Amino acid sequence: MKIKTISRSADQYVPVRNTQESSLPRNLNPALHPFERAREYTKAVTATKLERMFAQPFIGQLGDGHRDGVYCIAKNFGTTNQVASGSGDGIIKYWDMTSRQETVTFKAHYGLVTGLSVTPGKTHMLSCGDDKYIKLWSVNYNEFDAGFGEEDVYDKKSQGLVKTFLGEHAFKGLDHHFNEDIFVTGGLSIQLWDMNRSKYVSDLSWGADNINTVKFNKTETNIIASAGSDNSIVLYDIRTNTAIQKVVTNLRTNCISWNPMEAFNFASGSDDHNAYLWDMRNLNKSLNVYKDHVAGIMDIDFSPTGEELVTGSYDKTIRIFRSREGHSRDIYHTKRMQRIFCVKYTTDARYILSGSDDTNVRIWRANSSDRAGIKSSRQRAKMEYDNALKERFKHMPEIKRISRHRHVPIVIKKANEIKRVELESLKKRQENDRKHSRAGSKPYVPERQKHIRGTAIKEDK
């Protein structure tokens, strides 16, 4: 049997002279260096500071915008660079985001354009408005007259018009099925339409005063969610033409967006300044509450990855939330931007579009410090390393303070302070009531259930 013995040469560690220090064995692995954690923390602080220094979320606007406020935006799910927008004077525009110019413009309606949707797999889009009409438009600009400009829109109103549907009442929302030739409209009632028929095929209404928004589920494509002016959210199944469930909240819901990756989940934006994440299988409570706005949320949209969502509010700001966190990771605003009525992620999840009262459609970066240029493998490795460091040390006080710091308008700052004082006072009063009441008579209500008044169909336990 062979035995290996550890042998050391005295020449490696015995000093040659008395004045020379003894040499120590050294492991060159950087992960084992005693200062490595401190070095990585310093790198994480530097990466966080650089991210904030290079944060430039605003890119620009599309063309010259509209002549009236922008109240709806629709994505073309078949491309990454085409969107449609509708304004308060009845004009709808189809944009090429690469050139940031409009490709076609139509005088679609008399009055407000309240709903817009690009049909899947075709070069058409649907619009509806206060004038009781639904119109199907061709967005293939090769079919139109050469030199057809914005001034000609008001003269050639039938240019690009493919089909017209006449309704019984003004429409407040519209959405197209993900892959079939059917669409749904909201207004005085919820109606299901077939593209090949001139009248609606079924009426799905169930006890709502007026329907503000309707959305098809993009994954479970037979499910529709609607929000009404009676503070209700109702789910429908078009296979049986019946309602599945109805939940009533404290204040009105203005907007709904389905999670594209989790078919059962959807988010809603409310007049109580909060957005809520719901599971359609159990509407007795919310999965999450998204706070930070100081006015009603007018529109909400999930990113194509389902990991984040964006909200546009009446307080003139855009906020981006991670779907599993309760507070916004970023806030976007400009001095000239007015109340925001529509926000959308682009289909590649890299940009955000917003439409507001000031007639402009703006483009924002989803990650404010991100840049669109081609990156070398070395740059990508550095970015991934920095992101991993920021994620590792994100709970350290200094990094948390730097990453969360934002300059917000003074109006928003003051409103946030007033709202915080009001909520603390309300909480203190409830605590005093509970303290001076009989034990158990005033139970704690979870934050995710406070806004819910009840559901229509009770589950059997």
C-alpha positions, 0 to 999 in steps of 0.5 A, a space after each residue: 500500500 502506497 502512502 502519500 505524505 505531505 512534503 514542504 520545502 523550507 525554501 518556500 516559507 523560511 525567509 532568506 534574511 532576518 529582515 524579510 517577513 515569512 511568506 504565507 500560502 495564498 489561494 488565488 480563488 477570488 471567491 475565497 478572498 476575505 474582502 470579496 463580499 465587501 468588494 461585491 457590495 461596493 460594486 453593487 452600490 456603484 451599479 445601482 448609482 449608475 443605473 439611476 444616473 443613466 435613467 432616461 425613461 422618456 423616448 419621444 412622442 408618435 408623430 404630431 399626436 392628435 388634435 384632441 385627448 387620446 383615450 384608447 390605444 390598441 396593440 397589433 399582437 402580430 407585430 412589435 412596431 404597430 399600434 392604433 390610437 383613438 382620440 376625443 374628436 373621433 379620429 383614429 390613427 395607425 402608427 409605425 413605431 419604427 419611424 414614429 409616424 402615422 401610416 393611416 388616419 380615419 375620421 371614424 366617429 362623431 364624438 369620442 372614440 371609446 373602443 379600439 382593437 386590431 383584429 388578429 392575423 389581418 390588416 383590419 381594426 375595429 372602432 366604436 364610439 358614442 355615435 352608436 356605430 362600430 366600424 371595421 377599417 383596413 390599415 393596409 395603406 397600399 390600398 389608399 389614394 396617394 397623397 391622402 393626408 390628414 386634411 383629407 380625413 374630414 372630406 373622405 370619411 369612407 376611405 378605408 372603411 370595410 364594414 359598419 355595424 349599427 348598435 342600439 346604444 352608445 358603446 363604452 368598450 370593445 375587444 376582439 377574440 384572440 383568434 376567432 371572428 367575434 368581438 364583444 362590446 360594452 355599453 348599456 349592455 354586453 353584446 357579442 358580435 359576429 364579424 359576418 353578421 350585421 346584428 349582435 348574436 347574444 346579449 350577456 348582460 347581468 345586472 349592471 347599470 353601464 359597462 365601462 370596459 370589456 376584455 377577452 382572456 387571451 389564453 382561456 379565450 372563451 372568458 370575458 371580464 367586464 367592469 360596470 358603473 355599479 362597482 361590479 366586476 363580472 365574468 362571462 363564458 361565451 360557450 354557455 352565454 352565461 355569467 360565471 361570477 360577480 364581485 362588487 367592490 367599494 368603488 368603481 373599476 375603470 379598467 381590466 387586463 388579463 395576465 397573458 401567462 397565467 390564464 386565471 389571473 387578471 388585474 383591475 384599476 379602481 377609483 380608490 387609487 389602487 390596482 388589484 390582482 384577482 384569481 377568477 376562481 376565487 373572487 372573495 379576496 384579491 391576490 395582491 394590492 398595488 398602491 402608490 397612486 394618489 388618484 383613480 387608475 384609468 388604465 392598466 396593462 400586463 407586460 407580455 411576460 406577465 411579470 410586470 404591469 403598468 398603470 396610468 392614473 388621473 394624477 398624471 403619472 405612470 407607475 410600473 409594478 412587479 406583479 408580486 410586489 405591492 409598491 411601484 418599482 418606477 414612476 414616470 412623469 413629465 412637466 407637460 403630460 396631463 391626465 393619462 387615460 390609456 397605457 400599453 406595453 409593446 408586444 416585445 415588453 421593452 417599451 410602454 405607450 401612454 395616451 393623455 389629455 394633452 393630445 400626445 402618444 408618448 413612448 417610454 422605456 420599460 427599464 429606464 436605464 436600458 438602451 436599445 443598441 446592440 451589445 457585445 457579449 462582454 457588455 451583456 455579461 457585465 449587465 447580468 453580473 451587475 443585475 445579480 449583484 443588485 438583486 443580492 444586495 437589494 435589501 441593504 439600506 444604502 442600496 435600497 435608498 438609492 434604488 427607490 429614490 425618485 424626484 416626483 412633482 410637488 403636487 404628488 408628494 404633497 398628496 402622498 403625505 396627506 393620504 398617508 396622514 389620512 390612512 394613519 388616522 383612520 387606522 388609529 380610530 379603528 384601533 381605538 374602536 377595537 380596544 374599547 369594544 367587546 373582544 371579537 366584535 370588531 375583527 381585523 379585515 385583511 387588506 386584500 378584502 377591505 375593498 370587496 363588498 361581496 360576491 353574487 354566487 356563494 361557493 359551497 364549502 
